[in-house]
Amino acid sequence: MENSVEFKFDTEMLAYRFLNTVKHIDADGLKVKFGRTDHHVAIRYRYVVSEFDSTLSTLDDLARELGGEEV
């Protein structure tokens, strides 16, 4: 199953830092790009169905560290 989520940041620099950090997360089918604006980062990945998938939690924690939030 595929999941998509978008995060918003106060500045383009923070969004870009988040985007580059997320690119290195180990997630199946991970696709990361700017979202609606240069302050948004859109992420798509596939859930791991056979076990607990902590990807979204990891993304939320990383976004929060950079002052971002899920939209």
N, C-alpha and C positions, 0 to 999 in steps of 0.2 A: 504494500500500500504506500502511496506517495503522500508526503506532507509538504505543505508550503507555508511559510511564515515570513512576515516582514517586520523589520525593526526601524525605529526612527531615532535620530540623534540630533543634538543641538547644532552641530557643525558638520560640514563636509569632511573635515579632517578626521573627526571621530568616526564617522561612518566609513571612511576609507580604511582606517586602522582596523575597525571591526571586520570589514570585508576581507582584508588581507589575512587576518588572524584566522577567520573561519575557514578559509580555503585549505588550511592545514589540518582541520578536524577530520578524523576518520569516520566517515559516514557513507553508507552505500548510495550511489547515484547523486552525490552532492553537487549542486549547482548554485553558485553565488554570484550575484550581480547587483548593481544599483537598482533601486526600486522606482517609485513614482517620481522622486526628485533625487538630487545628489545628497540629501540628508537621510535617505531611506536605503536599506539593504534588504533585498529579497533573496530568500533561501528556499531551495527545494531539495528534498532527500527522500529516500525510501526507508520506511520503518523496518526494523528487525523484528519479525513476527514471532520467532521462536523463543525470544528472551526479552527481558526488560530493556527498553531502548531509552537511554538517558540523553540522547542528542538534544532534544528540546530544552531540557533542564540545563545542559551545558551552554547552549546558546543564550538562554535567559540570563544565566550568571555572568557570562562574558559581556553581554550587552549592558547589564546593570553596572558592571565595573567601569564601563566607558560612558555612563550616563544615558544609555539608550533604553528604550522600552518597546515592547511588542505592540504593533498596531493592527 
